[in-house]
Amino acid sequence: MNQTELNKLPELVQEGKMSPVYASHKLALYVKENLSLFGLNKKDEDFKSDIIVMLLEKTEQLFEQYNPQYGCFFTYFFCFIKSLINSETKKIASQKVIDFLEINDCITSYEQHEEAYKLINYHDFEYRKVPFAYKPVSAQSLKISCNREPYHIKEFLNQNDEDFKKLQENLKKISPALAEKILLVLALKSAYYITDSQITKIAEICHLDINNFHAIVMNLKSDLIEREKSKNKIEIRRNKAYFQHRKYRSRIEWAEATKDDFSPYEKHKLSNKYDKQTNTWKTLNQQLKKGIINIRPTNKAIAKALGMCERQISFYIKNAYLLGLKL
């Protein structure tokens, strides 16, 4: 097919003598037979295939947007293909930058990750996940009271368990009644992060019905969905700012290493962008570290679940901090 035949395609499609799909196939074949015309002869096969696929996907847009008053169809089609090539080139370049920064970030943080993985207790490693569907249970179904003898937590405190040695030493400093309530309040305060095995262990220590206790934890966790969404939004903003910070820093380092001849205006502009993204990343990261949004149930919600007053919950949490127990 030559340029003259190609220019007649819109008219044939408009008159109904040729379907848009068949016309797009003829255009794709024309591109494949004239790769050098569009600068595709030096591209790899994957790149060529992507351009052909994008052309076929945009068939309706191709013919609908063409206006013969502005020029012949071949000129319009040539610009259309070049636009697809530029878009795909930018996409690939952007992905290369992302991959480069991610690889460098992994290299930089390798030692930190290596140290963190050493702290994993693989004896308590679990693959099961907390189910999303659960049976709602009223808070009244879980009656927590330590006004009974003997306190079941005594059995736990007297066990010789290396995994809980530090916790046992801290809880032995106070009465069994207070220790049991503190342990229970901290467990519910960490409802969003607590695992199935931890729920089972705490239910065993405090002699609770595991199904009811699990349901209470799930009820508290379900109320934290909005907080989770808000925190995720902040984390996404932080991550984007960090990516931009690394990108501009790499650009500055590359310019300095290759002695790239920037104009004073370009240097100032690049420096401002780097400073802005760096400040945003550090600010958001600091806010997250300080717990700008804690995904934890309120003391009021825990008090309602346990049938206590809110001041009692605050009292138990305060004593937990005094003992060195952290949420």
Salt bridges, closest charged atoms under 4 A:
GLU15 OE1 - LYS17 NZ 3.31
GLU45 OE2 - LYS48 NZ 3.40
ASP105 OD1 - ARG246 NH1 3.36
GLU180 OE2 - ARG148 NH2 2.95
ASP196 OD1 - HIS214 NE2 3.68
GLU226 OE2 - LYS229 NZ 3.86
GLU253 OE2 - ARG249 NE 3.94
ASP260 OD2 - ARG251 NH2 3.38
